[in-house]
């Protein structure tokens, strides 16, 4: 029998093999990802290919991690064959489930006996919607506009009315726990399509909502900057401060948003929510720990945090400036050229910015995931030094195994990032 801790699933976003390894390192129970163009992050993240599916499945199977393939855009007639091919591949590679909203996708997946999870685009807000989709799906995400009280009531009615999915088990409810929020109702927006002919509902949103806007009068004579400039760009959702209430409500799956974000974002956020969920369940969850987790979350990509609509708010909180408000950023140093496993020493080619003694390093690779270490000692030509300059080879101690061609970065305060050379593409 599963314990309650095992039943609360941490579901992490994956947009690369680096992020996949990072999610596994951090304790994710499941990962979700897209292939090709039929997913809601088709443009904003580096999606996997069909050839990657078997590798992803094998890596996750080895690590006891579930795999969810997103096929969650709207589908046109000329894409039906492509959609069916993806679902067939998912079945062949034993992918755990697909995430979908289009009925053509949902119906075909069920015909092929592939498990379905209902996407946020279906905007589930009541028990009757749950009952309808239960003929197709075992897991459903509720609309982001619901309060936690409403989510709890839906879960209570699922249990009382014994609403089961195709597996014969009670329907599980998933909620968004952390990450970007959209001004649109459950992500259904036409602003990008209207302005740029790129549809958000086709995974191609260019995010015009994230920009600052001015107001002009009808005669085009008066131009006024809107006081709260980012009036369509919500802060990021962060629920770690009331995760105990979410667990108490009976939520089964915590979904972390961010398939377009970096591997260190995936690792940091997954780690924090894994630790917080465990703390809630073993009785050690506290304000002190919440403060520590929040500080860690502030160090990776974010637009500022708020608690969404879960605690009864009617209006959103808007971002204060464009882009990330992370307190730390990674600065590219170079690549690992060798790793001596017996000595636990990495050889690094310094390509972009100098490496200084005591710098905090992030080493990121497809297999290594995200490794953090400190340059307590640097050697160039076997001699200790306080700095390894651009163009040199140096060695540093790294206790965790890393690999050739892993990228090396150093973490610096965001306010200092302009002083460094950016990574070449």
SULPELIN-V766545 format. One record per backbone hydrogen bond with DSSP energy under -0.5 kcal/mol. CO is the residue of the C=O (numbers start at 0). NH is the residue of the N-H. If there is no record, write none. Layout:
co=CO nh=NH
co=CO nh=NH
//
This chain:
co=2 nh=6
co=3 nh=7
co=4 nh=7
co=6 nh=8
co=8 nh=10
co=8 nh=253
co=9 nh=11
co=9 nh=28
co=9 nh=29
co=10 nh=255
co=11 nh=31
co=15 nh=19
co=16 nh=20
co=17 nh=21
co=18 nh=22
co=19 nh=23
co=20 nh=24
co=21 nh=25
co=22 nh=26
co=22 nh=27
co=23 nh=26
co=28 nh=65
co=29 nh=11
co=30 nh=67
co=31 nh=13
co=32 nh=69
co=33 nh=47
co=34 nh=37
co=36 nh=38
co=37 nh=72
co=38 nh=41
co=40 nh=44
co=44 nh=46
co=47 nh=35
co=48 nh=51
co=48 nh=52
co=49 nh=52
co=51 nh=55
co=52 nh=56
co=53 nh=57
co=54 nh=58
co=55 nh=59
co=56 nh=60
co=57 nh=61
co=58 nh=62
co=59 nh=64
co=60 nh=63
co=65 nh=30
co=66 nh=95
co=66 nh=96
co=67 nh=32
co=67 nh=69
co=68 nh=70
co=68 nh=98
co=69 nh=34
co=75 nh=78
co=76 nh=79
co=78 nh=82
co=79 nh=83
co=80 nh=84
co=81 nh=85
co=82 nh=86
co=83 nh=87
co=84 nh=88
co=85 nh=89
co=86 nh=90
co=87 nh=91
co=88 nh=92
co=89 nh=94
co=90 nh=93
co=96 nh=68
co=97 nh=99
co=97 nh=116
co=98 nh=70
co=99 nh=118
co=101 nh=104
co=101 nh=105
co=102 nh=106
co=103 nh=107
co=104 nh=108
co=105 nh=109
co=106 nh=110
co=107 nh=111
co=108 nh=113
co=109 nh=112
co=114 nh=97
co=115 nh=137
co=115 nh=138
co=116 nh=99
co=117 nh=140
co=118 nh=121
co=119 nh=122
co=122 nh=124
co=123 nh=142
co=125 nh=129
co=126 nh=130
co=127 nh=131
co=128 nh=132
co=129 nh=133
co=131 nh=134
co=132 nh=135
co=132 nh=136
co=137 nh=171
co=138 nh=117
co=139 nh=141
co=139 nh=173
co=140 nh=123
co=142 nh=145
co=143 nh=308
co=146 nh=150
co=147 nh=151
co=148 nh=152
co=149 nh=153
co=150 nh=154
co=151 nh=155
co=152 nh=156
co=153 nh=157
co=154 nh=158
co=155 nh=159
co=156 nh=160
co=157 nh=161
co=157 nh=162
co=161 nh=163
co=162 nh=170
co=164 nh=167
co=168 nh=164
co=171 nh=139
co=172 nh=251
co=172 nh=252
co=173 nh=141
co=174 nh=254
co=176 nh=238
co=177 nh=256
co=178 nh=236
co=183 nh=185
co=183 nh=186
co=184 nh=187
co=186 nh=188
co=187 nh=184
co=188 nh=199
co=189 nh=193
co=190 nh=194
co=191 nh=195
co=191 nh=196
co=191 nh=197
co=192 nh=196
co=198 nh=201
co=198 nh=203
co=199 nh=202
co=200 nh=73
co=202 nh=42
co=206 nh=209
co=207 nh=210
co=212 nh=225
co=214 nh=223
co=216 nh=219
co=221 nh=216
co=221 nh=223
co=223 nh=214
co=226 nh=228
co=228 nh=212
co=228 nh=230
co=229 nh=232
co=231 nh=233
co=232 nh=318
co=235 nh=305
co=236 nh=178
co=238 nh=241
co=239 nh=242
co=241 nh=244
co=241 nh=245
co=242 nh=246
co=243 nh=247
co=244 nh=248
co=245 nh=249
co=245 nh=250
co=246 nh=249
co=251 nh=8
co=252 nh=174
co=252 nh=254
co=253 nh=10
co=253 nh=255
co=254 nh=176
co=254 nh=177
co=254 nh=256
co=257 nh=260
co=261 nh=265
co=262 nh=266
co=263 nh=267
co=264 nh=268
co=265 nh=269
co=266 nh=270
co=267 nh=271
co=268 nh=272
co=269 nh=273
co=270 nh=274
co=271 nh=275
co=272 nh=276
co=273 nh=277
co=274 nh=278
co=275 nh=279
co=276 nh=280
co=277 nh=281
co=278 nh=282
co=278 nh=283
co=278 nh=284
co=279 nh=282
co=285 nh=289
co=286 nh=290
co=287 nh=291
co=288 nh=292
co=289 nh=293
co=290 nh=294
co=291 nh=295
co=292 nh=296
co=293 nh=297
co=294 nh=298
co=295 nh=298
co=296 nh=299
co=297 nh=326
co=298 nh=327
co=301 nh=324
co=303 nh=235
co=303 nh=302
co=305 nh=237
co=306 nh=309
co=308 nh=311
co=309 nh=147
co=309 nh=148
co=316 nh=234
co=326 nh=413
co=328 nh=411
co=330 nh=409
co=332 nh=350
co=332 nh=351
co=333 nh=407
co=334 nh=348
co=335 nh=404
co=337 nh=346
co=338 nh=340
co=339 nh=343
co=339 nh=344
co=343 nh=397
co=344 nh=339
co=345 nh=347
co=345 nh=395
co=346 nh=336
co=346 nh=337
co=347 nh=349
co=347 nh=393
co=348 nh=334
co=348 nh=350
co=349 nh=390
co=353 nh=355
co=354 nh=387
co=355 nh=358
co=358 nh=360
co=358 nh=374
co=359 nh=410
co=360 nh=372
co=361 nh=363
co=361 nh=408
co=362 nh=370
co=363 nh=406
co=364 nh=368
co=368 nh=364
co=370 nh=362
co=372 nh=360
co=373 nh=375
co=374 nh=357
co=376 nh=396
co=377 nh=384
co=378 nh=394
co=379 nh=382
co=382 nh=379
co=384 nh=377
co=385 nh=356
co=386 nh=388
co=387 nh=354
co=388 nh=391
co=391 nh=349
co=393 nh=347
co=394 nh=378
co=395 nh=345
co=402 nh=405
co=405 nh=335
co=406 nh=363
co=407 nh=332
co=407 nh=333
co=408 nh=361
co=409 nh=330
co=411 nh=328
co=412 nh=415
co=413 nh=416
co=415 nh=418
co=416 nh=419
//
